[in-house]
């Protein structure tokens, strides 16, 4: 009898998920169809559940139901279609294609395809519904960053992956970061007594709670009021101004010059540099922060 390899098992698991999608089958019949013992089928489904959805991360799980001798797969996003993209993922794709275009010469036929895709994505980013989602994320990000700066705890409702019922969370925010095109909050969960990661899109009713009791805050040298910069951007950065609208206090579009002038507030210089680095080629001038170009170059070198 031939020894089964890890590749054989992966292949069978990848066949099992769409085979069971949206219906129930007896494990004994599955074992017969795939010509392996029933215990192996059960173990395969357990592995699929713990591995996460392909193309995502292990915290986004495939819903596998095992009841007595029956097995089924209930996946909220259809396995017959490509996964729907979050707005942040669309923005990442947009930036990636723009970067790719800078390496493709004009006569290259692939450039025309990339430019066509870029125009289509730009249309999606200008959609009112997308703008509303971006504004919501931007407002959440603003509240969280302000709380990090002021060293305040955060209280919010968090909707789990199952989407059944939100639970109240009290945390000490550490940082906001991006993973797979989605913004997440890394924070110390006071009830769980450990560091946890939270998707901003699943957070609601975010408000500041009591200040940290065990942190030296140095308020005299770290004012609570935000700092301001004045920037002039290329009009191609219009999508970016929507993404960070909650931080922009004044904005003016000069149609003749083809530029956008704005005033933006921020609490953390590292965050500001990271934010502007995503559109470094569209920044025409900035007042209010010293040696921005050098800081962006340094950040990009570290990121790479």
C-alpha positions as CSV (number, residue, x, y, z in Angstrom):
1,X,0.0,0.0,0.0
2,X,1.4,3.4,-1.0
3,X,2.3,5.8,1.7
4,X,0.1,9.0,1.5
5,X,2.1,12.3,1.3
6,X,1.3,15.7,2.7
7,X,0.5,16.8,-0.9
8,X,-2.0,14.0,-1.3
9,X,-3.8,15.1,1.9
10,X,-3.8,18.8,0.8
11,X,-5.2,17.9,-2.6
12,X,-8.0,15.8,-1.0
13,X,-8.9,18.6,1.5
14,X,-9.1,21.2,-1.4
15,X,-11.5,18.8,-3.2
16,X,-13.6,18.2,-0.1
17,X,-14.5,21.8,0.6
18,X,-16.3,22.7,-2.7
19,X,-17.6,19.1,-2.8
20,X,-19.4,19.7,0.5
21,X,-20.3,23.4,0.0
22,X,-23.9,24.0,0.8
23,X,-25.0,20.4,1.4
24,X,-24.6,17.6,3.9
25,X,-23.1,14.2,3.2
26,X,-22.5,11.1,5.4
27,X,-18.9,10.8,6.4
28,X,-19.0,7.1,5.6
29,X,-20.1,7.9,2.0
30,X,-17.4,10.5,1.7
31,X,-14.8,8.0,2.8
32,X,-16.1,5.6,0.1
33,X,-16.0,8.4,-2.6
34,X,-12.5,9.4,-1.7
35,X,-11.3,5.9,-0.9
36,X,-9.9,6.5,2.5
37,X,-11.1,5.6,6.1
38,X,-13.8,7.7,7.7
39,X,-11.4,8.8,10.4
40,X,-9.2,10.3,7.7
41,X,-12.1,12.3,6.3
42,X,-13.0,13.6,9.8
43,X,-9.4,14.6,10.4
44,X,-9.2,16.3,6.9
45,X,-12.3,18.5,7.7
46,X,-10.8,19.4,11.1
47,X,-7.6,20.5,9.4
48,X,-9.6,22.6,6.9
49,X,-11.5,24.3,9.7
50,X,-8.3,25.2,11.5
51,X,-6.3,26.3,8.4
52,X,-8.5,29.2,7.3
53,X,-9.9,30.3,3.9
54,X,-7.5,30.2,1.0
55,X,-6.2,33.6,0.2
56,X,-6.8,34.9,3.7
57,X,-5.3,34.3,7.1
58,X,-6.0,31.6,9.7
59,X,-8.3,33.9,11.7
60,X,-10.9,33.8,8.8
61,X,-12.1,30.2,9.1
62,X,-14.1,27.9,6.9
63,X,-17.3,26.9,8.8
64,X,-17.2,23.1,8.9
65,X,-20.1,21.3,10.7
66,X,-19.6,17.8,11.9
67,X,-22.7,16.2,13.5
68,X,-22.7,12.4,14.2
69,X,-22.1,10.9,10.7
70,X,-22.9,14.1,8.8
71,X,-20.5,16.7,7.4
72,X,-21.2,20.0,5.7
73,X,-19.4,23.2,4.8
74,X,-21.1,26.6,5.2
75,X,-19.0,29.4,3.8
76,X,-20.4,33.0,3.8
77,X,-18.5,34.0,0.7
78,X,-19.3,31.8,-2.3
79,X,-16.5,29.4,-3.2
80,X,-17.7,29.6,-6.8
81,X,-16.7,33.2,-7.1
82,X,-13.6,35.2,-6.3
83,X,-13.7,36.7,-2.7
84,X,-15.2,40.1,-2.4
85,X,-12.5,42.8,-1.6
86,X,-12.5,45.2,1.2
87,X,-12.0,48.9,0.3
88,X,-8.5,48.8,1.9
89,X,-7.6,45.8,-0.3
90,X,-8.8,47.7,-3.4
91,X,-6.6,50.7,-2.4
92,X,-3.6,48.3,-2.0
93,X,-4.3,46.9,-5.5
94,X,-4.6,50.4,-6.9
95,X,-1.2,51.4,-5.4
96,X,0.4,48.1,-6.6
97,X,-0.7,48.6,-10.2
98,X,0.6,52.3,-10.1
99,X,4.0,51.0,-8.9
100,X,4.0,48.3,-11.6
101,X,3.3,50.9,-14.3
102,X,6.4,52.9,-13.3
103,X,8.5,49.9,-14.5
104,X,6.6,49.3,-17.8
105,X,7.6,51.1,-21.0
106,X,4.8,52.8,-23.0
107,X,5.0,50.4,-26.1
108,X,4.5,47.4,-23.9
109,X,1.0,46.0,-24.5
110,X,0.7,45.0,-20.8
111,X,0.8,48.7,-19.9
112,X,-2.5,49.3,-21.7
113,X,-4.1,46.4,-19.8
114,X,-2.8,47.8,-16.5
115,X,-4.0,51.3,-17.2
116,X,-7.4,50.0,-18.1
117,X,-7.6,48.2,-14.8
118,X,-6.4,51.2,-13.0
119,X,-9.2,53.4,-14.5
120,X,-11.7,50.8,-13.4
121,X,-10.4,50.6,-9.9
122,X,-10.4,54.4,-9.7
123,X,-14.1,54.4,-10.7
124,X,-14.8,52.0,-7.8
125,X,-12.9,54.1,-5.3
126,X,-15.0,57.2,-6.3
127,X,-18.3,55.3,-5.6
128,X,-20.4,56.9,-2.9
129,X,-20.8,53.7,-0.9
130,X,-17.1,53.1,-0.9
131,X,-16.5,56.6,0.3
132,X,-18.9,56.1,3.1
133,X,-17.1,52.9,4.2
134,X,-13.7,54.7,4.0
135,X,-15.1,57.6,6.0
136,X,-16.3,55.2,8.7
137,X,-12.9,53.5,8.9
138,X,-11.1,56.9,8.9
139,X,-13.2,58.2,11.8
140,X,-12.5,55.0,13.8
141,X,-8.8,55.4,13.1
142,X,-8.9,59.0,14.3
143,X,-10.5,58.1,17.6
144,X,-8.1,55.2,18.2
145,X,-5.0,57.2,17.3
146,X,-6.1,60.0,19.6
147,X,-6.6,57.6,22.4
148,X,-3.2,56.0,21.9
149,X,-1.6,59.5,22.0
150,X,-3.6,60.5,25.2
151,X,-2.9,57.1,26.7
152,X,-6.5,56.3,27.3
153,X,-8.3,53.0,27.3
154,X,-10.9,52.2,24.6
155,X,-14.3,50.7,25.0
156,X,-16.1,49.3,21.9
157,X,-18.5,46.7,20.6
158,X,-16.8,44.0,18.5
159,X,-18.7,41.7,16.1
160,X,-17.1,38.2,15.9
161,X,-16.6,36.4,12.6
162,X,-19.8,34.5,13.1
163,X,-21.6,37.8,13.0
164,X,-24.2,36.6,15.6
165,X,-23.8,39.1,18.5
166,X,-21.3,41.9,19.3
167,X,-19.5,41.8,22.7
168,X,-18.2,44.7,24.6
169,X,-14.4,45.0,24.8
170,X,-12.2,47.2,27.1
171,X,-8.6,47.5,25.8
172,X,-5.4,49.5,26.0
173,X,-4.6,50.4,22.3
174,X,-1.1,49.8,21.1
175,X,-1.1,50.5,17.4
176,X,-3.0,50.3,14.1
177,X,-1.5,48.2,11.4
178,X,-2.6,46.7,8.0
179,X,-2.8,43.0,7.1
180,X,-4.1,41.6,3.8
181,X,-5.4,45.1,2.9
182,X,-7.4,45.4,6.1
183,X,-6.8,47.8,9.1
184,X,-6.4,46.1,12.5
185,X,-6.0,47.4,16.0
186,X,-3.4,45.7,18.2
187,X,-4.4,46.2,21.8
188,X,-4.1,44.7,25.3
189,X,-7.5,43.1,26.1
190,X,-8.0,43.8,29.8
191,X,-10.5,41.0,30.4
192,X,-8.6,38.4,28.4
193,X,-5.3,39.7,30.0
194,X,-3.4,39.5,26.7
195,X,-2.6,41.2,23.4
196,X,-5.4,40.8,20.8
197,X,-5.9,42.0,17.2
198,X,-9.2,43.6,16.2
199,X,-10.5,44.3,12.7
200,X,-11.6,48.0,12.5
201,X,-14.5,47.1,10.2
202,X,-16.0,44.9,13.0
203,X,-15.6,47.6,15.7
204,X,-18.5,49.9,16.6
205,X,-19.5,52.4,19.3
206,X,-15.8,53.3,19.9
207,X,-15.3,55.6,22.9
208,X,-12.5,56.5,25.2
209,X,-12.5,55.2,28.8
210,X,-10.4,55.9,31.8
211,X,-6.7,56.8,31.4
212,X,-4.0,54.2,31.9
213,X,-3.1,53.7,35.5
214,X,0.3,52.1,35.0
215,X,1.8,54.3,32.3
216,X,3.9,57.4,32.8
217,X,2.2,59.8,30.4
218,X,4.5,62.9,30.3
219,X,1.6,65.2,29.3
220,X,3.6,68.4,29.6
221,X,5.9,67.3,26.7
222,X,3.2,65.5,24.8
223,X,0.2,67.8,24.3
224,X,-3.2,66.3,23.6
225,X,-4.0,68.8,20.8
226,X,-3.1,67.5,17.3
227,X,-0.3,68.9,15.3
228,X,-1.0,70.4,11.8
229,X,0.6,70.2,8.4
230,X,-0.2,72.1,5.1
231,X,0.3,70.0,2.0
232,X,-0.2,70.4,-1.7
233,X,-0.9,67.1,-3.6
234,X,-1.4,66.1,-7.2
235,X,-5.1,65.8,-8.1
236,X,-4.4,62.1,-8.6
237,X,-4.4,61.8,-4.8
238,X,-8.1,62.5,-4.7
239,X,-8.8,58.9,-3.5
240,X,-6.3,59.4,-0.7
241,X,-8.1,62.5,0.6
242,X,-11.3,60.4,0.9
243,X,-9.4,57.7,2.7
244,X,-8.1,60.2,5.4
245,X,-11.0,62.7,5.3
246,X,-11.5,62.5,9.0
247,X,-8.0,64.0,9.5
248,X,-8.3,66.8,7.0
249,X,-9.6,70.1,8.4
250,X,-9.4,72.2,5.2
251,X,-9.2,71.2,1.6
252,X,-9.2,73.2,-1.7
253,X,-9.0,71.9,-5.3
254,X,-7.2,74.0,-7.8
255,X,-8.5,72.9,-11.2
256,X,-6.2,75.1,-13.2
257,X,-3.0,73.9,-11.4
258,X,-4.4,70.3,-11.1
259,X,-3.5,70.2,-7.4
260,X,-5.1,69.8,-4.0
261,X,-4.2,72.0,-1.0
262,X,-5.2,70.8,2.4
263,X,-4.6,71.1,6.1
264,X,-4.3,67.9,8.0
265,X,-4.1,67.1,11.7
266,X,-2.1,64.3,13.3
267,X,-0.8,63.1,16.7
268,X,2.1,60.9,15.7
269,X,4.9,61.7,13.3
270,X,5.6,58.1,12.4
271,X,2.0,57.6,11.5
272,X,2.1,60.7,9.3
273,X,5.2,59.6,7.5
274,X,3.8,56.1,6.9
275,X,0.5,57.7,5.6
276,X,2.3,60.1,3.2
277,X,4.7,57.4,2.0
278,X,1.8,55.7,0.3
279,X,1.5,58.7,-2.1
280,X,5.1,60.0,-2.0
281,X,5.1,60.5,-5.8
282,X,1.9,62.7,-5.5
283,X,3.2,65.0,-2.7
284,X,4.1,68.4,-4.3
285,X,5.0,70.2,-1.1
286,X,4.5,70.0,2.7
287,X,4.8,72.5,5.5
288,X,4.8,71.7,9.2
289,X,7.2,68.7,9.3
290,X,11.0,68.9,8.8
291,X,12.9,66.7,6.4
292,X,9.8,64.8,5.2
293,X,11.5,63.4,2.1
294,X,14.4,61.9,4.1
295,X,11.9,60.4,6.6
296,X,9.8,58.9,3.9
297,X,12.9,57.4,2.2
298,X,14.0,55.9,5.6
299,X,10.5,54.5,6.2
300,X,10.4,52.9,2.7
301,X,13.8,51.3,3.2
302,X,12.7,49.8,6.5
303,X,9.4,48.6,5.0
304,X,11.2,46.9,2.2
